[in-house]
Amino acid sequence: MLRAARREPSAFLLGAQLLGVLLYPAMQDSDVGRSLFSVFGILILGLVVLAVRSSPALNWVGIVLGIPATILLLIQAVTRDDTLLPYSSAIEAVLYFYAGYALIRYMLADHEITRDELWAVGATFTLVAWAFAYIYVVWQAIEPGSFTAAVEPHQDRSWIELLFLSFTNLSSTGLSDVVPVKPFARSLVMLEQLAGLAFIAMLVSRLVGMLVISRAAERS
């Protein structure tokens, strides 16, 4: 399995994050669940660093960002205290954005599309969605009440709620019942909407470019 993960790290990263989407709701309602959430986050961080190492990006950046984030998650897992959550989320947001950038460089590095590059399309999307969700966690800690929802509108939004908000904005479906109500929170959401449109535009232009190149090669 380790050999397969090194060969196709994007596939394992995407699979782990999609598994997290299914597991997170069961982890958020108990102290043990929150500890498992931190442990699972460490696993995801390892896969993120592995994906960066397989790309043309600088490996040391992923490692430098991954180490403090892992330490903070370990402390949270042991203490079962969410005090450090905004700090670990801030580091993870930067790491996930960088990993998304690394995978985009990986996909655009040549004119061939490998199977792992196809997995990287989905992994890049989930990385950016996670990164914005972590930003929402940080901003909610800075300015409480930035996000509201139909259920318990005055409470802080949970991780799965903010991740749901991130997915709906990045995919431009707009189906979230979690909404930003403070001005800067709305600005963050608008930036994510723009990022989602830019990602789709990049994929379309990439496919069109590959089609033009393949047809030119056939004619020659």
C-alpha positions in Angstrom: 0.0 0.0 0.0 2.9 2.4 0.8 4.3 1.7 -2.7 0.9 2.4 -4.3 0.7 5.7 -2.2 4.0 6.8 -3.5 3.1 5.9 -7.1 -0.4 7.6 -7.0 -0.4 10.0 -4.0 -3.2 12.1 -5.4 -5.5 9.1 -5.4 -4.9 8.3 -1.8 -5.2 11.9 -0.8 -8.5 12.3 -2.5 -9.8 9.0 -1.1 -8.8 10.0 2.5 -10.4 13.4 2.3 -13.7 11.9 0.9 -13.6 9.4 3.7 -13.2 12.2 6.1 -16.3 13.9 4.8 -18.2 10.7 5.8 -16.4 10.3 9.2 -16.3 13.9 10.5 -20.0 14.0 11.6 -19.4 11.0 13.9 -16.2 12.6 15.4 -17.5 16.0 16.4 -19.9 15.2 19.3 -17.5 13.6 21.9 -14.1 14.2 23.4 -12.9 10.9 22.0 -14.2 11.8 18.6 -12.4 15.1 18.6 -9.2 13.3 19.5 -9.8 10.9 16.6 -10.4 14.0 14.4 -7.0 15.3 15.3 -5.3 11.9 14.6 -7.1 11.7 11.2 -6.0 15.2 10.4 -2.4 14.1 11.0 -2.9 11.3 8.5 -4.3 13.8 5.9 -1.3 16.0 6.5 1.1 13.1 5.8 -0.7 12.5 2.5 -0.6 16.2 1.6 3.1 16.3 2.2 3.5 13.1 0.1 1.5 14.7 -2.7 3.7 17.8 -2.6 6.9 15.6 -2.8 5.5 14.1 -6.0 5.1 17.5 -7.6 7.6 20.0 -9.0 7.0 22.3 -6.0 9.6 22.8 -3.2 9.4 19.8 -0.8 10.8 21.7 2.2 7.9 24.1 2.2 5.4 21.2 2.7 7.6 19.7 5.4 8.2 23.1 7.3 4.4 23.7 7.3 3.5 20.1 8.1 5.7 19.7 11.2 4.1 22.4 13.4 0.6 21.6 12.2 1.2 17.9 13.2 2.6 18.9 16.6 -0.5 21.1 17.3 -2.8 18.3 16.2 -1.0 15.9 18.5 -1.4 18.2 21.5 -5.1 18.6 20.7 -5.5 14.8 20.4 -3.9 14.2 23.8 -5.4 17.1 25.7 -8.8 17.0 23.9 -8.8 20.8 24.1 -9.8 22.9 21.1 -7.9 26.0 22.3 -5.2 25.5 19.7 -7.6 24.8 16.9 -7.4 28.2 15.3 -3.6 28.1 15.3 -3.4 24.6 13.7 -6.1 25.6 11.3 -4.2 28.6 10.1 -1.1 26.6 9.4 -3.1 23.9 7.7 -4.8 26.4 5.5 -1.5 27.7 4.2 -0.2 24.1 3.7 -3.4 23.1 1.8 -3.2 26.1 -0.4 0.4 25.4 -1.1 -0.4 21.7 -1.8 -3.2 22.8 -4.2 -0.7 25.0 -6.0 1.8 22.2 -6.1 -0.7 19.8 -7.7 -1.7 22.4 -10.3 2.0 22.7 -11.3 2.1 18.9 -11.4 -0.8 18.7 -13.7 0.5 21.5 -16.0 4.1 20.3 -16.1 3.8 18.5 -19.4 1.5 17.7 -22.3 0.6 14.2 -21.1 -2.1 13.2 -18.7 -1.4 10.3 -16.4 -3.8 8.5 -14.1 -2.4 10.2 -11.0 -2.9 13.6 -12.7 -6.6 12.7 -13.2 -6.8 12.0 -9.5 -5.0 15.2 -8.8 -7.9 17.2 -10.4 -10.2 16.0 -7.6 -7.5 16.2 -4.9 -6.8 19.8 -5.8 -10.5 20.7 -5.5 -10.7 19.1 -2.1 -7.5 20.7 -0.9 -8.8 24.1 -1.7 -12.1 23.4 -0.1 -10.4 22.2 3.1 -8.1 25.3 3.0 -11.0 27.7 2.9 -12.8 25.8 5.6 -9.8 26.2 7.8 -9.7 29.9 7.0 -13.4 30.0 8.1 -12.4 28.3 11.4 -9.7 30.9 12.0 -11.9 33.8 11.2 -14.7 32.5 13.3 -12.3 32.5 16.3 -11.2 36.0 15.5 -14.7 37.4 14.9 -17.4 35.2 16.6 -20.7 35.2 15.0 -19.3 35.5 11.5 -21.3 32.6 10.3 -24.9 31.6 11.1 -27.2 28.7 10.2 -30.9 27.7 10.5 -30.1 25.5 13.5 -28.7 27.2 16.6 -27.9 30.4 14.7 -26.0 32.1 17.5 -23.6 29.2 18.1 -20.2 28.8 16.5 -20.4 26.7 13.4 -18.9 23.2 13.6 -16.1 22.0 11.3 -18.4 19.9 9.2 -20.7 23.0 8.7 -17.9 25.2 7.6 -16.6 22.4 5.3 -20.1 22.1 3.8 -20.1 25.9 3.3 -16.8 25.7 1.6 -17.8 22.9 -0.8 -21.0 24.6 -1.8 -19.2 27.8 -2.6 -16.2 26.3 -4.4 -18.5 24.1 -6.5 -20.8 27.1 -7.1 -23.9 25.1 -6.1 -24.9 27.6 -3.5 -27.0 25.1 -1.5 -25.6 25.8 1.9 -27.8 26.7 4.8 -24.7 28.1 6.6 -24.1 31.7 5.6 -21.7 34.4 6.3 -23.2 37.4 8.1 -20.2 39.6 9.0 -18.7 41.8 6.2 -15.2 40.2 6.2 -16.6 36.7 6.3 -18.6 37.5 3.2 -15.4 38.7 1.6 -13.7 35.4 2.3 -16.7 33.5 0.8 -16.5 35.7 -2.4 -12.9 34.9 -2.8 -13.7 31.2 -2.6 -16.4 31.6 -5.2 -13.9 33.2 -7.5 -11.3 30.5 -6.8 -13.9 27.8 -7.8 -14.7 29.6 -11.1 -10.9 30.0 -11.8 -10.3 26.3 -11.2 -13.0 25.2 -13.6 -11.7 27.7 -16.2 -8.2 26.3 -15.8 -9.5 22.7 -16.3 -11.4 23.7 -19.4 -8.5 25.6 -21.0 -6.2 22.7 -20.2 -8.5 20.2 -21.9 -8.9 22.5 -24.9 -5.1 23.0 -25.1 -4.5 19.2 -25.0 -7.1 18.7 -27.7 -5.4 21.3 -30.0 -2.0 19.7 -29.4 -3.2 16.2 -30.1 -4.9 17.3 -33.4 -1.8 19.2 -34.5 0.3 16.1 -33.8 -2.0 13.9 -35.9 -1.9 16.3 -38.9 1.9 16.4 -38.7 
